[in-house]
Amino acid sequence: MPNLKDIKSRIASVENTKKITRAMKMVAAAKVKKAESSVKAARPFSEELIGAFKKLLHSVSEYSASGLKVALPIQNYPELLKKREVKTAGILVVTSNKGLAGAYNANVIRNVLKSVAEYKAQGISSKLFIIGQKGISSLKRKSEDLGFEIVKTYTKIANEVSSTGAELIAEDLAEAFIAGEIDNIEIFTTKFKNMMSYTAEKWDILPVALAEKTETTAVEISPLMEFEPDEHSILQQIVPLYITNTIYQAILEAQASELASRMTAMSAASTNAEDMIRILTIDYNKARQWAITQEILEVVSGADALKG
């Protein structure tokens, strides 16, 4: 029979754990509503931006850098829009700094490793840009086995989602692309659906995927467009905006998914703690009853011995 002191100690330990998980659940629940609002508010702009950007690309027959003033790599839109053979994949991985969020980080990392392995089988190398400490620590351990390189890491951005942070990452990716260090840009993130559902996804940024022009699509998505001052100046502004906003949206989606996953995980942990406390309490009562019965038997045996 288990020791009463040990069972009581375990009950106290589980109760303390339950207090922590309940507190974490409440914090995540408070934050996830704000994150959900941010995601839903940002989606219409992102969708309209992508639509307008692709319409613009359909309307421009060729890209030229002549006459453009390029101060940063991300402003060099003709190079960014070039399609070339992919020899090195540029992968942005969005994870969190903190754990205790269920399978949130594991799902993203699993998809990244699968994609890297597939690229390796095709003779394509991979260079990773990682947001979040969980992704950094997990993927560092796998880098030698799969032969990919971690170029840059970002931890502050995982906690403080901002357009400034997205611009910084976009500039790093554009610089690597222009320099020929990577030949495409894709994001592994988690798309938020609702408080109970999210999916790990891959988003392709560059090269831009355009639907093939047909007679029908030409009428629908290629109307007569006039550009002021000219199409190249507009592209120079919209390409950086497209890249930066897509990264920003991916981080927003990931943050909301992380908080929703943590809220669900902590809710399950609290329920499990309650179940464990109930089972331990039953064990404690059984052990206590056994101890009392044992004492009574000893007293009766002693009394019988004195009578004899």
C-alpha positions in Angstrom: 0.0 0.0 0.0 1.4 3.4 -1.0 2.7 5.7 1.8 0.1 8.4 2.9 2.7 11.1 2.9 3.9 10.3 -0.6 0.3 10.4 -2.0 -0.4 13.7 -0.2 2.7 15.2 -1.6 1.7 14.1 -5.1 -1.7 15.6 -4.7 -0.2 18.9 -3.7 2.2 18.8 -6.6 -0.6 18.1 -9.1 -2.7 20.9 -7.6 0.1 23.3 -8.0 0.5 22.2 -11.6 -3.2 22.7 -12.2 -3.0 26.3 -10.9 -0.2 27.0 -13.4 -2.1 25.4 -16.4 -5.3 27.2 -15.5 -3.5 30.5 -15.3 -1.8 29.9 -18.6 -5.1 29.0 -20.2 -6.7 32.2 -19.0 -3.8 34.3 -20.3 -3.9 32.6 -23.7 -7.7 33.0 -23.8 -7.3 36.7 -23.1 -4.6 37.2 -25.8 -6.1 35.0 -28.5 -9.2 37.2 -28.9 -7.0 40.2 -29.7 -4.8 38.1 -32.0 -7.9 36.7 -33.8 -9.2 40.3 -34.3 -5.8 41.3 -35.7 -5.8 38.4 -38.2 -9.3 38.9 -39.4 -8.7 42.7 -39.8 -5.6 42.1 -41.8 -6.9 39.4 -44.2 -9.0 41.6 -46.5 -6.1 44.0 -47.2 -3.8 41.1 -47.8 -6.2 39.4 -50.2 -6.9 42.6 -52.1 -3.2 43.4 -52.3 -2.4 40.0 -53.8 -5.2 40.3 -56.3 -4.2 43.8 -57.4 -0.6 42.8 -57.6 -1.3 39.8 -59.8 -3.5 41.9 -62.1 -0.7 44.4 -62.4 1.7 41.7 -63.3 -0.7 40.4 -66.0 -0.8 43.9 -67.5 3.0 44.5 -67.6 4.7 42.6 -70.4 8.3 43.1 -69.3 10.2 44.3 -66.3 13.0 46.8 -66.7 15.4 48.3 -64.1 16.5 51.1 -66.5 15.8 54.5 -64.9 14.9 53.1 -61.5 16.7 54.3 -58.4 17.4 51.2 -56.3 18.6 51.9 -52.8 17.8 48.5 -51.3 17.7 45.0 -52.8 14.0 44.7 -52.0 13.4 47.7 -54.4 15.0 45.8 -57.3 11.7 44.4 -58.5 13.0 43.1 -61.9 15.4 40.8 -60.2 12.9 39.7 -57.6 10.4 38.8 -60.3 12.8 36.7 -62.3 12.1 33.0 -62.6 15.2 30.9 -62.5 16.1 27.3 -61.8 15.9 26.5 -58.1 19.2 25.3 -56.9 18.9 26.7 -53.3 15.5 27.0 -51.6 14.9 30.0 -49.3 12.6 28.9 -46.5 11.2 31.2 -43.8 10.0 29.2 -40.8 7.5 30.7 -38.3 7.4 29.2 -34.8 7.1 30.5 -31.3 9.6 31.3 -28.5 7.6 29.4 -25.9 6.4 25.8 -25.7 3.4 24.3 -23.9 1.3 24.9 -27.1 0.4 21.3 -28.0 1.5 20.2 -31.4 1.7 23.8 -32.8 5.5 24.0 -33.3 5.9 20.3 -34.0 3.5 20.5 -37.0 5.4 23.3 -38.6 8.8 21.8 -38.0 7.6 18.4 -39.4 6.5 20.1 -42.6 9.8 22.0 -42.9 11.9 18.8 -42.5 9.7 17.0 -45.0 10.2 19.7 -47.6 14.0 20.0 -47.0 14.3 16.2 -47.4 12.3 16.4 -50.7 14.5 19.2 -51.9 17.6 17.2 -51.0 16.4 14.2 -53.0 16.1 16.5 -56.0 19.6 17.8 -55.5 18.4 21.2 -54.2 20.0 22.7 -51.1 18.0 24.7 -48.5 18.7 27.8 -46.5 16.5 28.6 -43.6 15.4 31.9 -41.9 13.8 31.0 -38.6 11.4 32.9 -36.4 11.0 31.6 -32.8 13.3 29.9 -30.4 11.4 26.6 -30.6 12.1 26.3 -34.4 15.7 27.4 -33.9 16.5 24.8 -31.3 14.7 22.0 -33.0 16.1 22.6 -36.5 19.6 23.2 -35.4 19.7 19.6 -34.2 18.6 18.4 -37.6 20.8 20.7 -39.8 23.8 18.4 -40.0 21.7 15.3 -40.8 19.7 16.9 -43.6 22.5 19.3 -44.7 20.6 22.6 -44.6 21.9 25.9 -43.5 20.4 28.3 -41.0 21.1 31.7 -42.3 19.4 34.0 -39.9 17.2 33.7 -36.8 14.7 36.0 -35.2 13.4 35.7 -31.6 12.1 39.1 -30.7 9.7 39.2 -33.7 7.9 36.0 -32.4 6.8 37.9 -29.3 6.2 41.4 -30.7 4.5 41.1 -34.1 5.0 44.3 -36.1 5.2 45.5 -39.7 8.7 46.8 -38.8 9.8 43.2 -38.0 8.3 41.9 -41.2 10.2 44.6 -43.2 13.4 43.5 -41.6 12.9 39.8 -42.6 11.7 40.9 -46.1 14.9 42.8 -46.6 17.0 39.9 -45.5 15.2 37.5 -47.8 15.3 39.9 -50.8 19.0 40.5 -50.2 19.7 36.8 -50.3 17.6 36.4 -53.4 19.2 39.2 -55.3 22.7 38.0 -54.4 21.8 34.6 -55.8 22.1 32.8 -52.5 18.5 31.5 -52.8 16.3 31.0 -55.9 12.9 31.1 -54.3 11.2 32.2 -51.1 8.5 30.2 -49.3 7.0 30.5 -45.8 6.1 27.6 -43.5 3.5 29.0 -41.1 0.2 28.1 -39.4 -3.1 29.5 -40.7 -5.6 30.3 -38.0 -9.2 29.1 -38.6 -10.9 29.4 -35.2 -10.2 28.9 -31.5 -10.2 25.2 -32.0 -8.6 24.8 -35.4 -5.5 25.7 -37.3 -3.4 24.2 -40.1 0.3 24.1 -40.9 0.8 25.5 -44.4 3.4 26.4 -47.0 3.1 29.8 -48.7 5.0 30.5 -51.9 6.1 34.1 -52.2 8.7 34.1 -55.0 8.5 33.4 -57.9 5.0 34.7 -58.1 2.5 32.1 -59.3 0.2 33.5 -62.0 -2.7 31.9 -63.7 -2.2 31.3 -67.4 -3.7 33.9 -69.6 -6.7 32.6 -71.5 -9.4 34.5 -73.5 -11.7 34.3 -70.4 -9.1 35.2 -67.8 -7.8 38.0 -70.0 -11.2 39.7 -69.9 -11.6 39.1 -66.1 -8.2 40.0 -64.7 -6.5 42.0 -67.4 -8.7 45.1 -68.0 -7.2 48.3 -69.6 -5.0 49.8 -66.9 -3.3 53.2 -66.9 -0.2 53.8 -64.8 0.9 57.0 -63.2 3.7 57.9 -63.3 4.5 54.5 -65.0 4.1 50.8 -64.4 7.7 50.2 -63.4 7.6 52.8 -60.6 4.4 51.2 -59.3 5.9 47.8 -59.4 8.9 49.0 -57.5 6.6 50.1 -54.7 4.1 47.2 -54.7 6.6 44.3 -54.9 8.2 45.2 -51.5 4.8 45.7 -50.1 3.6 42.3 -51.3 6.6 40.5 -49.8 6.5 42.4 -46.5 2.7 42.1 -46.1 2.7 38.4 -46.8 5.4 37.8 -44.2 3.5 40.0 -41.7 0.2 38.1 -42.4 2.0 34.8 -41.9 3.4 35.9 -38.5 -0.1 37.2 -37.4 -1.7 33.9 -38.4 1.0 32.0 -36.5 0.6 34.0 -33.4 -3.1 33.5 -33.2 -2.7 29.8 -33.9 -0.1 29.5 -31.2 -2.3 31.2 -28.6 -5.3 29.1 -29.6 -3.2 25.9 -29.4 -1.8 26.9 -26.0 -5.3 27.6 -24.7 -6.5 24.2 -25.8 -3.5 22.4 -24.5 -3.6 24.1 -21.1 -7.4 23.4 -20.9 -6.7 19.7 -21.5 -3.8 19.7 -19.0 -6.1 21.3 -16.3 -8.7 18.6 -17.0 -6.1 15.9 -16.7 -4.8 17.3 -13.5 -8.3 17.3 -12.0 -8.7 13.6 -13.0 -5.4 12.8 -11.5 -6.2 14.6 -8.2 -9.5 12.6 -8.1 -7.7 9.3 -8.6 -5.0 10.2 -6.1 -7.6 11.3 -3.5 -9.3 7.9 -3.8 -5.9 6.2 -3.4 -5.2 8.4 -0.4 -8.6 7.5 1.2 -8.0 3.8 0.6 -4.5 4.0 2.1 -5.8 5.9 5.1 -8.6 3.4 5.6 -6.1 0.6 5.4 -3.8 2.3 7.9 -6.7 2.8 10.3 -7.8 -0.8 9.9 -4.2 -2.0 10.5 -4.1 0.1 13.7 -7.4 -1.4 14.9 -6.1 -4.9 14.2 -2.9 -4.2 16.2 -4.9 -2.9 19.1 -7.3 -5.9 19.1 -4.4 -8.3 18.8 -2.7 -6.6 21.7 -5.8 -6.7 23.8 -6.2 -10.4 23.0 -2.6 -11.0 24.0 -3.1 -9.3 27.4 -6.2 -11.4 28.0 -4.3 -14.6 27.2 
